[in-house]
Amino acid sequence: MRGRRPRGLGGDRLFAVRDAGGKLGSGKNTRRFRRMPGLLHLRSRYPHGPAAPPALLDPHGTAVPDPDAYLRRYLGREDVALAREEAVSHFDQLPLSVLTTATLDWVRAAVPGVPVDERRFRPNLVVSTPPGTRPFAEDDWLGRTARIGDTLRVAFVSSSERCAMVNEAQQDLPHSPLVLRALARAHGTRLDALASVVTPGQMRCGDGVRLE
């Protein structure tokens, strides 16, 4: 993967479903977002790289020939389209969300019987931590920088305040209110480390993360 620009990973959240009022499709209604049930069952990919629009995949994983037409039928709305980021950022806060396997393991243990993996929290990077690492170890990274791979450097700034989106059903993950409830009791609904890009560079699966 390549982070060419300070905005984050190449192509990440560069496109979104947008309605005629300029709101982005989501699982919730806010000043920026419009609830559009069913979007979490769709996926996308960049078959030609992030310089070109992404392919939209239906719930079965099949690329659709006309994303805008499909979205209008699928959502039952005539005012939606796949839109590229313009002046207003598509990011909720900062461009990178980093989550450790120690924290993921804690969430799984806190809600036994509820399928949990990183998709519920939408991180950009999942960092594998050694046995014995305490959950929410990301808290200790805030205010520090880290090198990932040979050249990429990021600065950890804050953590995400989670909302009901972590409970939502998507693909093979069922809806469960227990996920957010467990986070609220144990950690004030906060989870991950949000970062900005200090020095752009390349990274690959298996690269080390070294705090500075």
Secondary structure, 3 states (H helix, E strand, C coil): CEECECCECCCCCCEEEECCCCCEEECCCCCCEEECCCHHHCEEECCCCCCCCCEEECCCCCECCCHHHHHHHHHCCCCCEEEECCCCCCCCCCCEEEEEHHHHHHHHHHCCCCCCCHHHCCCCEEECCCCCCCCCHHHHHCCCEEEECCCEEEEEEEEEECCHHHHCCECCECCCCHHHHHHHHHHCCEEEEEEEEEECEECCCCCCEEEC
